[in-house]
Amino acid sequence: MKENVCGYVHSFQSLGAVDGPGLRCVVFMQGCPLRCAYCHNPDTWALPDQAPGCRPYTPEQMAEKISRYKVYLKNGGVTVSGGEALMQPDFVRELFILLKKEGIHTALDTSCVGNPEKAAQVLSYTDLVLADLKFSNREDYKQYCGASMEQVLDFIRLTQTMEIPLWIRHVVVPGLNDRKEQILETGRIASQFTNLEKFELLPFRKICMSKYEQMGIDFPLKDHEACSEKHIKALEEFLRQELGEKLPGLRA
């Protein structure tokens, strides 16, 4: 166990049901290097020294907090999210080591950006990766996230090399990334990874608007429509017809 490791946590959810299998404790880390156009958590962007409201924890303190809910986590586990969890890799790694000693399932929810060597250290103690694949081409990744798509794909390839079970999730924004050719290309990219267990299309929502208003930040997609469940189902059916079993986890 590394000495003097401290993680800065934005928030903690005791029993989440949408961040991996089963009921899960979800740890939201503070800080993110991206500025994704549809981000729902702009309050997690700032680095810890610029976000006085976030709380420091040692891995041991967080593991002790999680242990209070262990009875509910038998078929679930713990997911570390953000912000971007890989901005604080030493903390995540040490926390996962402690959790695995207790037999608790560990999941990393990530935009796939971070130091590759540090990321590999985290993955060594990760049971599941929830990876965002936000766009299907490099130009859109750069424009709407400020990220390198190649870095994202390199990380996902690393999960494949290390044989970490993988879920890939894609947020569908009407008028931005929801054309059939875009969705098909995203599905094709995801389907090439042999460790892929689940592919999810998630609907764009605008419930984050109040956060942007409170922070005095303009929401880049305020004029875009929210994505309907009907649209998601139609795109899922399209992917089933085009890619079939190459994309596991699509709802029937």
N, C-alpha and C positions, 0 to 999 in steps of 0.2 A: 504494500500500500504506500503510495507516494505521500510524503509529508507536506503539510501546509497547502493542500489542494482545497480550493473553495470555489463554489459555483454560485452564480447570481441568478436567482429564480424570479421570473416575472409573476407566476401564479401556479397554483396547484389545484388539480381537480381530483377529488377522492374516488369517484366511481363513474368513469366515462365509459360509453358504450359504442363509440364510433372511431376509436383510434387504435384499432387492432382487434384481435379475437377476444371475446368474452368481456367481462367487467375489468376495468383497468384504472389504476392510478395514473394520472397524466401530469408530468412535470414540464411546465412551459419555461424554457430558458430565456433570459434577456439578451437582446442583441441580434441583429441580422444584417448581413452585408448587401442584401438585395432590396430592391424597391419595386416589387411586383405590382403591376397596375391594379390587380384585383385583391390585394392583400386585405384580410379581415382584421389584422392585428397590428396596426401601425404603432400602437403603444409598446410593442416589443422591439421596434427597430433600434432604438438608442442603445449605445454601449453602456455597460453597468455604471461607469463613472459619470454618465450623463443622464442616468435614470435613478434618481435618489429613492424612488419608491420600491425598487426591487430589493429583495432580501438575500443576504449571503447565507449559504449553507455549506457545511462540510459534507462529504459523501456519507459519513456516519450519521450525521443529523438527519439527512434526508431519508436514509435507509430506516432509521428508527421511526420517523414519521409514517413511512409507508407500511411498516410492520403492524401498525394499528389496524390496518385494513386487510391483513393477510388472509383472514378467513374468507373474505369475499373474492379473493384473487385466484382461487384454485383452478378455475377454467379460464382465467384471464392473465393479468400480469401488470407490468409497468411500461408505459410509453414515455420517452423523453422527446419533447417537441420544442417549439419555439414561437417566435424568433427562429434562430437556426442553432440547433443543438451542437453542431460541429464547430461552432465558434468557441465552445468551452469543452474541448474533447477530453482533457485530463479529468475533469469532474465527472463527465458521463461515463468514461471508462471505469473509474474507481467505484462509482455507484453501481454500475452493472456487475462488477466483480462481486460486490457485497450481495447484490440481489440473487445472483446465480448460486452463491453459497447457500442461500436460503431456499433454493429451488423455485424462484420466482421468474417467470417468463419475461424477457426483456425485448422491447421494440424501440427502434430508432425512427422517428418521423423527421424527414430531412428534405431539403431542396437540393441536396447532393453537392453542396459547395463547401470547401474546407481543405485543409492541408491533407494530402493523400496519405502520408505516413501516419499522421495522427488519426485519420479516419480508419485506417487499417487496424490500429490498436483498439479503437472502439468496437469495430466489427468483430474482433476476436472474442468478444463477450456479448454479442448481439444475437438474439434468436430470430428476429424478424426485422426487415427494413421496409418502411413505408416511404416510397420515393415519389416525389413530385416530378412529373414530366409535363411541363407547363405549355410548351409549344412544340411544333413539329419541324421548325427550321431555325437556323442560327440567327438570322436577321431579326425575327420576332423575339427570340430570347433576349437578344441584346437590347432591343428597343423597349420591350415591355417589362423586363425584369432587371436589366443591367447585369446580366449573367452570361457566361460562356457556355453554350450548349455542349461543347466538347468536354468541358470539365464535368458537366452533369453526366454525360455518357461514360466518361472515364470512371466515375464513381460507381455507376451501375455495373459496369464491367468488373470492377473490383468485387462487388457483392457476388457476382457470378463465379469469379475465380475462387473466392473464399467459400462458395457454396452456402451463402446465407439466403434463406427463403425470402422472397421478394414480392411485395405488392406495389404496383405502379398505379398512381392516381392522376387524373387529368381533369382540371376544372374547365367546364365548357361555358364560354362567354359568347352569347349571341352577337353576331356581327364582328367578332374578333377572331375566334379560332374554331368556329362550329361548322364550317363548310365541310361537306362530306370528304373531299379530297384531303383536307387537313386532319380530320378525325381518322381517316384510313391510314395516313402516313404515321400518325401518332401510334395507332394500333400496330402497324408493321414494325416500328422501332421497338415497341414493348415486346412483341412476340419473338424477337430474336434472342431474348435472354432465357437460357435454359433453366434458371432458378425462379422464373416467374410463376407465382402461384395464384395471383389474382390481378385483374385489371379492372379499374373502376372509373367510370365517368361521373363526375360530381357537378351538380348544377351551380352556376354563379348566382350568388345572392347579394343583396345590397343592405343587409342588416347592419353592416359596419359603418354606414353613413354617419351615425351620431358620433362615433369615435373621431372621425375625421373633422367633423364640425367642432367638437370640443377641443381638439388639438390645433384648430385653425389651419388645417391642411386641406387642399382641394383634392377631392376623390377623382382620380383620372377617368373612371368609367361611370361617372354619375349619369351620363346620358345613354348608357347601354341598358337594354332591358334585362331583367332577371331571367334566368333559364328555367323553363317549365319542366316538370317531371315528364310530361308527354314528349317533349323534345328529347330528353335523355333516353327514354325508352325507344324512340324511333332510331336514334343513333346507335343504341346497343343492338337493335335488331339488324341494322345495316352492317355493323361489324360482325355479327354472327354469320350473316350471309356471305360476307367477303373473306373472313379469316377463320371462321368456325372454331375448331378446338385449339387453334394456335393462341387464342386469347382466353385463358381460363378465368373463371369467376364471374363472367357476365351473367346478369340476372336473366332467368328464363321468362 
